[in-house]
């Protein structure tokens, strides 16, 4: 693994424009849901 430590499930709520950053950081093995206006929720 690129990062040390234990794996953890995280939930993020971010602006739609941040999806590229989220994919770069966590990879494509995440679930993305529509959040509130102009936002997405990511679980991975």
C-alpha positions in Angstrom: 0.0 0.0 0.0 1.1 3.5 -0.7 0.0 4.7 2.8 0.8 3.0 6.1 -1.6 2.3 8.9 -5.0 0.7 9.1 -7.7 0.9 6.4 -10.7 3.0 7.3 -14.0 3.7 5.7 -14.6 7.4 5.3 -17.6 9.5 4.2 -16.9 12.8 2.5 -19.2 15.6 1.3 -17.4 17.8 -1.3 -18.1 20.2 -4.0 -18.7 18.6 -7.5 -15.5 20.3 -8.8 -13.4 18.2 -6.4 -14.2 14.8 -7.8 -10.9 14.7 -9.7 -9.0 15.3 -6.5 -11.0 12.5 -4.7 -10.3 10.0 -7.5 -6.6 10.9 -7.5 -6.4 10.4 -3.8 -8.6 7.4 -3.2 -8.7 5.7 -6.7 -11.8 4.6 -8.5 -12.9 2.0 -5.9 -15.3 4.5 -4.2 -19.0 5.0 -4.3 -20.2 8.5 -5.4 -23.7 9.7 -4.6 -25.5 13.0 -5.4 -25.3 15.2 -2.3 -27.0 18.5 -1.6 -27.0 21.2 -4.2 -23.6 21.3 -6.1 -22.1 18.6 -4.0 -21.4 14.9 -4.0 -20.9 12.3 -1.2 -18.1 9.8 -1.5 -17.8 6.6 0.5 -14.7 4.4 0.3 
